[in-house]
Amino acid sequence: MESTSTELSCGSCALSRICLPAHLSARETRILAGAVERGRELQSGARLIRAGARMDALYVVRSGSAKSCGVMNDGEEYVRAFNLPGEVAGLEGFADGHHTCDLVALEPLRYCRIPLGRLERLMETLPGLRREVLRLLGQSLEEAQRMRTEVSMVDARGRLASFLVDLSRRLERRNLPPMHFRLSMSRRDIARHLGLTLETVSRSLGAFRSAGWVEVRARYIKLLQPKALAALLAH
């Protein structure tokens, strides 16, 4: 299923400054590159990780985007996170050795795969990689805590504003247009991620548009007043 082609090494990849090698030395990056497998392209809707499956690798999105999602006790789907190029997926599997979320492609997706056995051996010998994995785990925990705080303390418009501002910043880090972009995720997925209803997300977007803060054309968003959106988080 996976290819071990060296068509693109970690050191030459445009995403290296925001991916796992970002804080590694040149030597550590070369060693890590030897453990990375590059998977085939997945089509929109395909699952790269299945909830309940044993964790056997760590994944990094190389191009496209994906959602980490699961099903609650009442059968409703929730979306834990959206994964962009350069972002690691599957970290939650470290908890008990099994994944708790599906990872589903939102558009044609390419990815890198690091088999768990190789990763564990490298973490024993490469201090930089060990620190980076720990940093990613801490970052994941911090983001989960931030989301819980927003759900309990921030109103619907504030949550949506936070999502748009954060997405803009993440796109900018990837040298992609931060103020005018296409949402790869549906409004329903956004609602499930923010703990809102689809109708509330649509109304909030409409309110932003009426205020002159955004332009909305189907899935295309243009941020006209990002500071106004960010200011909602302080209320």
C-alpha atoms as an extended CHARMM CRD file, in Angstrom:
* protein
*
       235  EXT
         1         1  MET       CA              0.0000000000        0.0000000000        0.0000000000  PROA      1               0.0000000000
         2         2  GLU       CA              2.8020000000        2.4360000000        0.8090000000  PROA      2               0.0000000000
         3         3  SER       CA              5.7120000000        3.4110000000       -1.3390000000  PROA      3               0.0000000000
         4         4  THR       CA              9.1790000000        3.9180000000        0.0580000000  PROA      4               0.0000000000
         5         5  SER       CA             10.1910000000        6.0490000000       -2.9120000000  PROA      5               0.0000000000
         6         6  THR       CA             12.7260000000        8.7380000000       -2.1430000000  PROA      6               0.0000000000
         7         7  GLU       CA             11.2360000000       11.0800000000       -4.7780000000  PROA      7               0.0000000000
         8         8  LEU       CA             11.1060000000       13.7500000000       -2.1070000000  PROA      8               0.0000000000
         9         9  SER       CA             13.3760000000       13.7640000000        0.9320000000  PROA      9               0.0000000000
        10        10  CYS       CA             12.5380000000       15.4480000000        4.2300000000  PROA      10              0.0000000000
        11        11  GLY       CA             15.4520000000       17.8360000000        3.7840000000  PROA      11              0.0000000000
        12        12  SER       CA             14.2410000000       19.0970000000        0.4000000000  PROA      12              0.0000000000
        13        13  CYS       CA             10.5310000000       19.1590000000        1.1820000000  PROA      13              0.0000000000
        14        14  ALA       CA              8.9580000000       22.6400000000        1.2040000000  PROA      14              0.0000000000
        15        15  LEU       CA              7.0640000000       21.6630000000        4.3680000000  PROA      15              0.0000000000
        16        16  SER       CA             10.1730000000       20.7810000000        6.3820000000  PROA      16              0.0000000000
        17        17  ARG       CA             10.1290000000       24.0950000000        8.2850000000  PROA      17              0.0000000000
        18        18  ILE       CA              6.6850000000       23.3140000000        9.7550000000  PROA      18              0.0000000000
        19        19  CYS       CA              6.7920000000       19.5030000000        9.7690000000  PROA      19              0.0000000000
        20        20  LEU       CA              8.5880000000       17.0130000000       12.0340000000  PROA      20              0.0000000000
        21        21  PRO       CA             12.1010000000       18.0400000000       10.8500000000  PROA      21              0.0000000000
        22        22  ALA       CA             11.4570000000       21.6930000000       11.7620000000  PROA      22              0.0000000000
        23        23  HSD       CA             13.5330000000       21.5540000000       14.9610000000  PROA      23              0.0000000000
        24        24  LEU       CA             15.9340000000       18.7640000000       13.9900000000  PROA      24              0.0000000000
        25        25  SER       CA             19.5730000000       19.0720000000       13.0140000000  PROA      25              0.0000000000
        26        26  ALA       CA             20.5800000000       18.3010000000        9.4240000000  PROA      26              0.0000000000
        27        27  ARG       CA             21.9550000000       14.9370000000       10.5850000000  PROA      27              0.0000000000
        28        28  GLU       CA             18.7710000000       14.0230000000       12.4280000000  PROA      28              0.0000000000
        29        29  THR       CA             16.6760000000       15.0550000000        9.4100000000  PROA      29              0.0000000000
        30        30  ARG       CA             18.6760000000       12.7440000000        7.1280000000  PROA      30              0.0000000000
        31        31  ILE       CA             18.2220000000        9.8300000000        9.5310000000  PROA      31              0.0000000000
        32        32  LEU       CA             14.4950000000       10.5030000000        9.8890000000  PROA      32              0.0000000000
        33        33  ALA       CA             14.0920000000       10.6610000000        6.1050000000  PROA      33              0.0000000000
        34        34  GLY       CA             15.3080000000        7.0770000000        5.8860000000  PROA      34              0.0000000000
        35        35  ALA       CA             12.3800000000        5.9270000000        8.0370000000  PROA      35              0.0000000000
        36        36  VAL       CA              9.6530000000        7.8030000000        6.1650000000  PROA      36              0.0000000000
        37        37  GLU       CA              7.3430000000        6.0380000000        3.7200000000  PROA      37              0.0000000000
        38        38  ARG       CA              5.3650000000        8.0500000000        1.1830000000  PROA      38              0.0000000000
        39        39  GLY       CA              1.8650000000        6.7770000000        0.6150000000  PROA      39              0.0000000000
        40        40  ARG       CA             -0.2480000000        6.7280000000       -2.5100000000  PROA      40              0.0000000000
        41        41  GLU       CA             -2.8120000000        9.4440000000       -3.1290000000  PROA      41              0.0000000000
        42        42  LEU       CA             -6.1610000000        9.0150000000       -1.4090000000  PROA      42              0.0000000000
        43        43  GLN       CA             -9.3650000000       10.3690000000       -2.8840000000  PROA      43              0.0000000000
        44        44  SER       CA            -11.8460000000       12.5740000000       -1.0510000000  PROA      44              0.0000000000
        45        45  GLY       CA            -13.7930000000       10.5630000000        1.5240000000  PROA      45              0.0000000000
        46        46  ALA       CA            -11.1590000000        7.8140000000        1.8630000000  PROA      46              0.0000000000
        47        47  ARG       CA            -10.0390000000        6.8370000000        5.3800000000  PROA      47              0.0000000000
        48        48  LEU       CA             -6.3620000000        6.7910000000        6.2090000000  PROA      48              0.0000000000
        49        49  ILE       CA             -6.9220000000        5.8800000000        9.8840000000  PROA      49              0.0000000000
        50        50  ARG       CA             -9.8720000000        3.9790000000       11.3430000000  PROA      50              0.0000000000
        51        51  ALA       CA            -11.0860000000        4.4810000000       14.8940000000  PROA      51              0.0000000000
        52        52  GLY       CA            -10.3410000000        1.4160000000       17.0160000000  PROA      52              0.0000000000
        53        53  ALA       CA             -7.4400000000        0.2880000000       14.8490000000  PROA      53              0.0000000000
        54        54  ARG       CA             -4.1060000000       -0.4430000000       16.4910000000  PROA      54              0.0000000000
        55        55  MET       CA             -1.6330000000        2.4010000000       16.1230000000  PROA      55              0.0000000000
        56        56  ASP       CA              1.1280000000        1.1760000000       13.8520000000  PROA      56              0.0000000000
        57        57  ALA       CA              2.4000000000        4.4630000000       12.4190000000  PROA      57              0.0000000000
        58        58  LEU       CA              2.3830000000        8.2330000000       12.6850000000  PROA      58              0.0000000000
        59        59  TYR       CA              1.1130000000       10.1540000000        9.6520000000  PROA      59              0.0000000000
        60        60  VAL       CA              1.8920000000       13.5630000000        8.1950000000  PROA      60              0.0000000000
        61        61  VAL       CA             -0.2940000000       15.2820000000        5.6070000000  PROA      61              0.0000000000
        62        62  ARG       CA              1.8400000000       16.1420000000        2.5750000000  PROA      62              0.0000000000
        63        63  SER       CA             -0.8100000000       17.7300000000        0.3630000000  PROA      63              0.0000000000
        64        64  GLY       CA             -4.5600000000       18.1740000000        0.5950000000  PROA      64              0.0000000000
        65        65  SER       CA             -6.3760000000       18.1420000000        3.9320000000  PROA      65              0.0000000000
        66        66  ALA       CA             -8.1940000000       15.7490000000        6.2440000000  PROA      66              0.0000000000
        67        67  LYS       CA            -10.4970000000       15.6680000000        9.2480000000  PROA      67              0.0000000000
        68        68  SER       CA            -10.0710000000       13.7020000000       12.4680000000  PROA      68              0.0000000000
        69        69  CYS       CA            -13.5640000000       12.6050000000       13.4200000000  PROA      69              0.0000000000
        70        70  GLY       CA            -15.4940000000       10.1160000000       15.5290000000  PROA      70              0.0000000000
        71        71  VAL       CA            -18.9880000000        9.1670000000       16.6060000000  PROA      71              0.0000000000
        72        72  MET       CA            -20.5370000000       10.0800000000       19.9660000000  PROA      72              0.0000000000
        73        73  ASN       CA            -22.7190000000        7.7550000000       22.0430000000  PROA      73              0.0000000000
        74        74  ASP       CA            -25.8730000000        9.1640000000       20.4530000000  PROA      74              0.0000000000
        75        75  GLY       CA            -24.5660000000        8.3640000000       16.9780000000  PROA      75              0.0000000000
        76        76  GLU       CA            -23.7580000000       11.9440000000       16.0280000000  PROA      76              0.0000000000
        77        77  GLU       CA            -20.4260000000       12.6050000000       14.3540000000  PROA      77              0.0000000000
        78        78  TYR       CA            -17.9810000000       15.0660000000       15.8880000000  PROA      78              0.0000000000
        79        79  VAL       CA            -14.8810000000       16.5540000000       14.2750000000  PROA      79              0.0000000000
        80        80  ARG       CA            -11.8670000000       16.7930000000       16.5600000000  PROA      80              0.0000000000
        81        81  ALA       CA             -9.5230000000       18.5790000000       14.1700000000  PROA      81              0.0000000000
        82        82  PHE       CA             -8.7440000000       19.5070000000       10.5860000000  PROA      82              0.0000000000
        83        83  ASN       CA             -5.2860000000       18.5530000000        9.3380000000  PROA      83              0.0000000000
        84        84  LEU       CA             -3.3910000000       20.6850000000        6.8170000000  PROA      84              0.0000000000
        85        85  PRO       CA             -0.1250000000       19.9840000000        4.9500000000  PROA      85              0.0000000000
        86        86  GLY       CA              2.7960000000       19.5430000000        7.3150000000  PROA      86              0.0000000000
        87        87  GLU       CA              0.6010000000       18.5540000000       10.2600000000  PROA      87              0.0000000000
        88        88  VAL       CA              0.9210000000       15.2620000000       12.1070000000  PROA      88              0.0000000000
        89        89  ALA       CA             -2.1100000000       13.0000000000       12.5100000000  PROA      89              0.0000000000
        90        90  GLY       CA             -2.7080000000       10.0080000000       14.7510000000  PROA      90              0.0000000000
        91        91  LEU       CA             -1.0350000000       11.3160000000       17.9060000000  PROA      91              0.0000000000
        92        92  GLU       CA             -3.9880000000       10.2590000000       20.0640000000  PROA      92              0.0000000000
        93        93  GLY       CA             -3.0000000000        6.6460000000       19.3960000000  PROA      93              0.0000000000
        94        94  PHE       CA             -0.0950000000        7.0350000000       21.8330000000  PROA      94              0.0000000000
        95        95  ALA       CA             -2.5970000000        6.9730000000       24.7320000000  PROA      95              0.0000000000
        96        96  ASP       CA             -3.4090000000        3.2580000000       24.6920000000  PROA      96              0.0000000000
        97        97  GLY       CA             -2.0310000000        2.0330000000       21.3990000000  PROA      97              0.0000000000
        98        98  HSD       CA             -5.3040000000        2.4140000000       19.4690000000  PROA      98              0.0000000000
        99        99  HSD       CA             -6.7510000000        5.2620000000       17.4510000000  PROA      99              0.0000000000
       100       100  THR       CA             -9.8850000000        6.9470000000       18.7580000000  PROA      100             0.0000000000
       101       101  CYS       CA            -10.6620000000        8.8860000000       15.5630000000  PROA      101             0.0000000000
       102       102  ASP       CA            -11.0110000000        8.2400000000       11.8580000000  PROA      102             0.0000000000
       103       103  LEU       CA             -8.7810000000       10.3150000000        9.6030000000  PROA      103             0.0000000000
       104       104  VAL       CA            -10.7790000000       11.0970000000        6.4600000000  PROA      104             0.0000000000
       105       105  ALA       CA             -9.5160000000       12.8880000000        3.3440000000  PROA      105             0.0000000000
       106       106  LEU       CA            -11.4560000000       16.0870000000        2.6040000000  PROA      106             0.0000000000
       107       107  GLU       CA             -9.8900000000       16.3290000000       -0.8640000000  PROA      107             0.0000000000
       108       108  PRO       CA             -7.2370000000       14.3470000000       -2.7640000000  PROA      108             0.0000000000
       109       109  LEU       CA             -4.6340000000       13.6500000000       -0.0930000000  PROA      109             0.0000000000
       110       110  ARG       CA             -0.9840000000       12.6450000000       -0.1030000000  PROA      110             0.0000000000
       111       111  TYR       CA              0.7610000000       11.6950000000        3.0810000000  PROA      111             0.0000000000
       112       112  CYS       CA              3.9560000000       10.4660000000        4.7050000000  PROA      112             0.0000000000
       113       113  ARG       CA              3.9740000000        7.5160000000        7.0850000000  PROA      113             0.0000000000
       114       114  ILE       CA              6.4820000000        6.6890000000        9.8240000000  PROA      114             0.0000000000
       115       115  PRO       CA              6.0610000000        3.1000000000       11.1140000000  PROA      115             0.0000000000
       116       116  LEU       CA              5.7470000000        3.1090000000       14.8900000000  PROA      116             0.0000000000
       117       117  GLY       CA              8.5930000000        0.6580000000       15.4940000000  PROA      117             0.0000000000
       118       118  ARG       CA             11.0200000000        2.8090000000       13.5190000000  PROA      118             0.0000000000
       119       119  LEU       CA              9.7670000000        5.9800000000       15.2000000000  PROA      119             0.0000000000
       120       120  GLU       CA             10.2580000000        4.5330000000       18.6910000000  PROA      120             0.0000000000
       121       121  ARG       CA             13.7950000000        3.3960000000       17.8720000000  PROA      121             0.0000000000
       122       122  LEU       CA             14.6760000000        6.8030000000       16.4240000000  PROA      122             0.0000000000
       123       123  MET       CA             13.2550000000        8.6060000000       19.4650000000  PROA      123             0.0000000000
       124       124  GLU       CA             15.6990000000        6.6260000000       21.6210000000  PROA      124             0.0000000000
       125       125  THR       CA             18.7010000000        7.8300000000       19.6140000000  PROA      125             0.0000000000
       126       126  LEU       CA             17.6630000000       11.2730000000       18.3110000000  PROA      126             0.0000000000
       127       127  PRO       CA             17.0410000000       13.7740000000       21.1340000000  PROA      127             0.0000000000
       128       128  GLY       CA             15.6860000000       16.3520000000       18.6940000000  PROA      128             0.0000000000
       129       129  LEU       CA             13.0070000000       13.9720000000       17.4120000000  PROA      129             0.0000000000
       130       130  ARG       CA             12.0470000000       12.9550000000       20.9470000000  PROA      130             0.0000000000
       131       131  ARG       CA             11.6200000000       16.6260000000       21.9110000000  PROA      131             0.0000000000
       132       132  GLU       CA              9.5900000000       17.3080000000       18.7780000000  PROA      132             0.0000000000
       133       133  VAL       CA              7.1640000000       14.4470000000       19.3950000000  PROA      133             0.0000000000
       134       134  LEU       CA              6.7260000000       15.5940000000       22.9990000000  PROA      134             0.0000000000
       135       135  ARG       CA              6.1430000000       19.1510000000       21.7620000000  PROA      135             0.0000000000
       136       136  LEU       CA              3.4680000000       17.9300000000       19.3430000000  PROA      136             0.0000000000
       137       137  LEU       CA              1.7530000000       15.9480000000       22.0990000000  PROA      137             0.0000000000
       138       138  GLY       CA              1.7680000000       19.0140000000       24.3430000000  PROA      138             0.0000000000
       139       139  GLN       CA              0.4600000000       21.1920000000       21.5370000000  PROA      139             0.0000000000
       140       140  SER       CA             -2.3540000000       18.7210000000       20.8900000000  PROA      140             0.0000000000
       141       141  LEU       CA             -3.3190000000       18.8250000000       24.5680000000  PROA      141             0.0000000000
       142       142  GLU       CA             -3.2080000000       22.6250000000       24.6190000000  PROA      142             0.0000000000
       143       143  GLU       CA             -5.4520000000       22.8510000000       21.5400000000  PROA      143             0.0000000000
       144       144  ALA       CA             -7.9590000000       20.4300000000       23.0910000000  PROA      144             0.0000000000
       145       145  GLN       CA             -8.0540000000       22.5360000000       26.2700000000  PROA      145             0.0000000000
       146       146  ARG       CA             -8.5060000000       25.7230000000       24.2400000000  PROA      146             0.0000000000
       147       147  MET       CA            -11.3920000000       24.1780000000       22.3390000000  PROA      147             0.0000000000
       148       148  ARG       CA            -13.1000000000       23.0860000000       25.5710000000  PROA      148             0.0000000000
       149       149  THR       CA            -12.7210000000       26.6100000000       26.9490000000  PROA      149             0.0000000000
       150       150  GLU       CA            -14.1740000000       28.1810000000       23.8180000000  PROA      150             0.0000000000
       151       151  VAL       CA            -17.1240000000       25.8030000000       23.7560000000  PROA      151             0.0000000000
       152       152  SER       CA            -17.9700000000       26.6320000000       27.3770000000  PROA      152             0.0000000000
       153       153  MET       CA            -17.1680000000       30.3600000000       27.4530000000  PROA      153             0.0000000000
       154       154  VAL       CA            -17.2930000000       31.7930000000       23.9050000000  PROA      154             0.0000000000
       155       155  ASP       CA            -20.4970000000       32.3610000000       21.9660000000  PROA      155             0.0000000000
       156       156  ALA       CA            -21.1840000000       30.9740000000       18.4960000000  PROA      156             0.0000000000
       157       157  ARG       CA            -19.8870000000       33.9830000000       16.5770000000  PROA      157             0.0000000000
       158       158  GLY       CA            -16.7220000000       34.0380000000       18.6790000000  PROA      158             0.0000000000
       159       159  ARG       CA            -16.0600000000       30.3450000000       18.0270000000  PROA      159             0.0000000000
       160       160  LEU       CA            -16.4990000000       30.7600000000       14.2760000000  PROA      160             0.0000000000
       161       161  ALA       CA            -14.3290000000       33.8750000000       14.2560000000  PROA      161             0.0000000000
       162       162  SER       CA            -11.6190000000       31.9960000000       16.1610000000  PROA      162             0.0000000000
       163       163  PHE       CA            -11.7870000000       29.1640000000       13.6350000000  PROA      163             0.0000000000
       164       164  LEU       CA            -11.4150000000       31.4980000000       10.6390000000  PROA      164             0.0000000000
       165       165  VAL       CA             -8.5770000000       33.5110000000       12.1870000000  PROA      165             0.0000000000
       166       166  ASP       CA             -6.7110000000       30.3580000000       13.2270000000  PROA      166             0.0000000000
       167       167  LEU       CA             -7.1520000000       28.8080000000        9.7730000000  PROA      167             0.0000000000
       168       168  SER       CA             -5.8410000000       32.0010000000        8.1760000000  PROA      168             0.0000000000
       169       169  ARG       CA             -2.7170000000       31.8690000000       10.3510000000  PROA      169             0.0000000000
       170       170  ARG       CA             -2.1260000000       28.2100000000        9.5520000000  PROA      170             0.0000000000
       171       171  LEU       CA             -2.4130000000       28.8850000000        5.8130000000  PROA      171             0.0000000000
       172       172  GLU       CA              0.0100000000       31.8030000000        6.0940000000  PROA      172             0.0000000000
       173       173  ARG       CA              2.5900000000       29.5160000000        7.7150000000  PROA      173             0.0000000000
       174       174  ARG       CA              2.3580000000       27.3570000000        4.5930000000  PROA      174             0.0000000000
       175       175  ASN       CA              2.9350000000       30.3310000000        2.2780000000  PROA      175             0.0000000000
       176       176  LEU       CA             -0.6740000000       30.0770000000        1.1070000000  PROA      176             0.0000000000
       177       177  PRO       CA             -3.0100000000       33.0890000000        0.7450000000  PROA      177             0.0000000000
       178       178  PRO       CA             -4.2320000000       33.7850000000        4.2900000000  PROA      178             0.0000000000
       179       179  MET       CA             -7.0330000000       36.2250000000        3.4710000000  PROA      179             0.0000000000
       180       180  HSD       CA             -8.7250000000       34.5540000000        0.5120000000  PROA      180             0.0000000000
       181       181  PHE       CA             -9.0960000000       30.7840000000        0.5620000000  PROA      181             0.0000000000
       182       182  ARG       CA            -11.3560000000       27.8590000000       -0.1880000000  PROA      182             0.0000000000
       183       183  LEU       CA            -12.6870000000       25.8280000000        2.7220000000  PROA      183             0.0000000000
       184       184  SER       CA            -11.9950000000       22.1460000000        2.0590000000  PROA      184             0.0000000000
       185       185  MET       CA            -14.3730000000       21.2380000000        4.8870000000  PROA      185             0.0000000000
       186       186  SER       CA            -18.1430000000       21.6140000000        4.7000000000  PROA      186             0.0000000000
       187       187  ARG       CA            -20.1100000000       23.9680000000        6.9310000000  PROA      187             0.0000000000
       188       188  ARG       CA            -21.5720000000       20.8930000000        8.6040000000  PROA      188             0.0000000000
       189       189  ASP       CA            -18.0560000000       19.6950000000        9.4640000000  PROA      189             0.0000000000
       190       190  ILE       CA            -17.2200000000       23.1460000000       10.8380000000  PROA      190             0.0000000000
       191       191  ALA       CA            -20.3680000000       23.0280000000       12.9730000000  PROA      191             0.0000000000
       192       192  ARG       CA            -19.4550000000       19.5790000000       14.3040000000  PROA      192             0.0000000000
       193       193  HSD       CA            -15.9660000000       20.8220000000       15.1210000000  PROA      193             0.0000000000
       194       194  LEU       CA            -17.1840000000       23.9270000000       16.9650000000  PROA      194             0.0000000000
       195       195  GLY       CA            -20.0520000000       22.2740000000       18.8260000000  PROA      195             0.0000000000
       196       196  LEU       CA            -22.6570000000       24.2760000000       16.8990000000  PROA      196             0.0000000000
       197       197  THR       CA            -25.5550000000       23.5380000000       14.5680000000  PROA      197             0.0000000000
       198       198  LEU       CA            -25.2810000000       23.9720000000       10.8210000000  PROA      198             0.0000000000
       199       199  GLU       CA            -27.9030000000       26.7260000000       10.9780000000  PROA      199             0.0000000000
       200       200  THR       CA            -25.9000000000       28.6420000000       13.5990000000  PROA      200             0.0000000000
       201       201  VAL       CA            -22.7330000000       28.5110000000       11.4820000000  PROA      201             0.0000000000
       202       202  SER       CA            -24.6500000000       29.7780000000        8.4480000000  PROA      202             0.0000000000
       203       203  ARG       CA            -26.2700000000       32.5940000000       10.4560000000  PROA      203             0.0000000000
       204       204  SER       CA            -22.9250000000       33.6260000000       11.9460000000  PROA      204             0.0000000000
       205       205  LEU       CA            -21.2870000000       33.7380000000        8.5230000000  PROA      205             0.0000000000
       206       206  GLY       CA            -24.2120000000       35.8130000000        7.3170000000  PROA      206             0.0000000000
       207       207  ALA       CA            -23.7210000000       38.2180000000       10.2270000000  PROA      207             0.0000000000
       208       208  PHE       CA            -20.0070000000       38.5630000000        9.4150000000  PROA      208             0.0000000000
       209       209  ARG       CA            -20.8630000000       39.2490000000        5.7860000000  PROA      209             0.0000000000
       210       210  SER       CA            -23.4930000000       41.8580000000        6.6930000000  PROA      210             0.0000000000
       211       211  ALA       CA            -20.9600000000       43.5920000000        8.9470000000  PROA      211             0.0000000000
       212       212  GLY       CA            -18.4850000000       43.7680000000        6.0630000000  PROA      212             0.0000000000
       213       213  TRP       CA            -15.9810000000       41.5200000000        7.7770000000  PROA      213             0.0000000000
       214       214  VAL       CA            -15.9600000000       38.6920000000        5.2160000000  PROA      214             0.0000000000
       215       215  GLU       CA            -17.0200000000       37.8720000000        1.6910000000  PROA      215             0.0000000000
       216       216  VAL       CA            -18.5680000000       34.4420000000        1.1860000000  PROA      216             0.0000000000
       217       217  ARG       CA            -19.0380000000       32.6730000000       -2.1470000000  PROA      217             0.0000000000
       218       218  ALA       CA            -19.9990000000       29.0350000000       -1.5930000000  PROA      218             0.0000000000
       219       219  ARG       CA            -16.8420000000       27.5950000000        0.0710000000  PROA      219             0.0000000000
       220       220  TYR       CA            -14.6470000000       30.5840000000       -0.7990000000  PROA      220             0.0000000000
       221       221  ILE       CA            -13.9540000000       32.9780000000        2.0570000000  PROA      221             0.0000000000
       222       222  LYS       CA            -12.2850000000       36.3830000000        1.9120000000  PROA      222             0.0000000000
       223       223  LEU       CA            -11.3720000000       37.9740000000        5.2330000000  PROA      223             0.0000000000
       224       224  LEU       CA            -11.9350000000       41.7340000000        4.9260000000  PROA      224             0.0000000000
       225       225  GLN       CA            -11.6140000000       42.6830000000        8.6020000000  PROA      225             0.0000000000
       226       226  PRO       CA             -9.5640000000       40.0010000000       10.4050000000  PROA      226             0.0000000000
       227       227  LYS       CA             -8.9810000000       42.3340000000       13.3760000000  PROA      227             0.0000000000
       228       228  ALA       CA            -12.7320000000       42.6800000000       13.8640000000  PROA      228             0.0000000000
       229       229  LEU       CA            -13.0600000000       38.8890000000       13.8840000000  PROA      229             0.0000000000
       230       230  ALA       CA            -10.1810000000       38.5280000000       16.3490000000  PROA      230             0.0000000000
       231       231  ALA       CA            -11.7740000000       41.1490000000       18.6030000000  PROA      231             0.0000000000
       232       232  LEU       CA            -14.7900000000       38.8810000000       19.1370000000  PROA      232             0.0000000000
       233       233  LEU       CA            -12.5800000000       36.5400000000       21.1470000000  PROA      233             0.0000000000
       234       234  ALA       CA            -11.9960000000       39.2260000000       23.7640000000  PROA      234             0.0000000000
       235       235  HSD       CA            -15.7140000000       39.5820000000       24.4800000000  PROA      235             0.0000000000
